[in-house]
Amino acid sequence: DIQMTQSPSTLSASVGDRVTITCRASQSISSWLAWYQQKPGKAPKLLIYDASSLESGVPSRFSGSGSGTEFTLTISSLQPDDFATYYCQQYNSYSVTFGPGTKVDIK
Amino acid sequence: QVQLQESGPGLVKPSQTLSLTCTVSGGSISSGGYYWSWIRQHPGKGLEWIGYIYYSGSTYYNPSLKSRVTISVDTSKNQFSLKLSSVTAADTAVYYCARDQMGATPDWGQGTLVTVSS
């Protein structure tokens, strides 16, 4: 099984901050990685797929990068609506694993 | 825009089988090109992929749950289903059905809480 880790687990930031979340895979997953945003009581929302492709309708302040085993999600200027939990997900070879999540809260 | 809706009992007794159905609207399961997934989230915890199915019936499961999971599809009703056998309290979670496109998951149901308790 491919294991996913995320860092940090919690991130305190202010509106306007540049925020970066890291996701690592236990083995190479090429670019088969997605990022999701989840708010309490809601289903996750897809932000980024194939490591760096922005899902339709997602603000351009979100971006993704990386390949192989190390990936990042960057929010260029944090907005009030962005305080949430973020998950990475690998989808390599008919196997799916999520990272443990990174909670972004207000400093 | 496709919509997915989970349905099924909110309370299941230990050792019994959890059964959920996902009804798809705004798109046909049999049109192909998508995998139809079940994902769960334990209270206050992260996301766990359970498995998915293609309209043809091909299935792929999380190895940690494989011995207890069955996912099936009914294209005539535009539904797919989850069965999880021999449940325990550790199976208490919000269960989501979802549509996968090329691996990522853009479309989700609202989720349904299933509690395992006697």
Chai-1 contact restraints between the chains, C-beta under 6 A:
chainA,res_idxA,chainB,res_idxB,connection_type,confidence,min_distance_angstrom,max_distance_angstrom,comment,restraint_id
A,W32,B,G103,contact,1.0,0.0,6.0,A-B,restraint_1
A,A34,B,A104,contact,1.0,0.0,6.0,A-B,restraint_2
A,A43,B,Y96,contact,1.0,0.0,6.0,A-B,restraint_3
A,A43,B,W108,contact,1.0,0.0,6.0,A-B,restraint_4
A,A43,B,G111,contact,1.0,0.0,6.0,A-B,restraint_5
A,L46,B,A104,contact,1.0,0.0,6.0,A-B,restraint_6
A,L46,B,P106,contact,1.0,0.0,6.0,A-B,restraint_7
A,Y49,B,A104,contact,1.0,0.0,6.0,A-B,restraint_8
A,Y87,B,L47,contact,1.0,0.0,6.0,A-B,restraint_9
A,Y91,B,G103,contact,1.0,0.0,6.0,A-B,restraint_10
A,Y94,B,Y60,contact,1.0,0.0,6.0,A-B,restraint_11
A,V96,B,W49,contact,1.0,0.0,6.0,A-B,restraint_12
A,F98,B,G46,contact,1.0,0.0,6.0,A-B,restraint_13
A,F98,B,L47,contact,1.0,0.0,6.0,A-B,restraint_14
A,P100,B,G46,contact,1.0,0.0,6.0,A-B,restraint_15
A,G101,B,G46,contact,1.0,0.0,6.0,A-B,restraint_16
